[in-house]
């Protein structure tokens, strides 16, 4: 699952996958703005066939938290 999350984040944020890690988020990626955050949610929901709650969307400050939310939805 981690590799796919990195691929989706890389595509949406238009950054090389090699620059991403679990701490990557709006504070470390310039293109991670509110618009791209919404695109990222949409792409992740489509890729993993899940639906994030509003609380999960708001509580996603970095890649590690996104992976935690995916695990809570049964994605491994």
N, C-alpha and C positions, 0 to 999 in steps of 0.2 A: 504494500500500500504506500509506503514512504516514497518509493521511486515515482509512482504515479502522481502523488501530491506535488512533489518537486517539479515534475513535468508540467502539470497544470499551472502552478504558480509561475514557473518560468515563461510559459506561453502568454498568460494573461498580463504579467507585469513586464514582459519583454526584457528579461534579464537572462544571462547565461545560467544554466542549471548549476554550473560549477561555483557560482557565487552565492548559492542558497545553502542555508543550514536551518536547524530547528529554531534558532533565535531570529531568523529573518522575519521582518514585518514592516509596518509603515515607518518605523523609526530608522530602519536600515536600508530600505528600498525606496528611492525617490518617487518612482511611478506608482507606489502603493497608496493611492488616494481613495477618497470615498467612492468615486465612480468605479475604479478598478476593483475595489473591495466587493461591490455588488456583482460585477462580472465574474469575479473569482468564486463567489458563493454559487452563482448560477452554473458555472462550469463544474465545480466540485459536486453539486447536487446531481447534475446530469451524468457525470463520469461514474459516480458511486451509487447512483439510484437511491439517494437519501433526500430528506427534506429537513433542513436545519430550522430550529425554532428561532424566534427573534432574539432570545437570550443568548443562544449559541453564536448567532451572527455578531451581536454586540461584543461578546466575550471571545474574540478571536484576534488577540494582539500579535500572534506569531504563528509560524508553521507548526510548532509543537502543540499548541492549543487546538489548531485545526485537526491535527492527527488524533488528539484526545477525543474531540467531538465525534470524529468518524468512528473511532473504536466504540464509543458509546452507542453508535447506531449499528454495531455488529460488523463493521468493516475491519478486516484483518490484513 
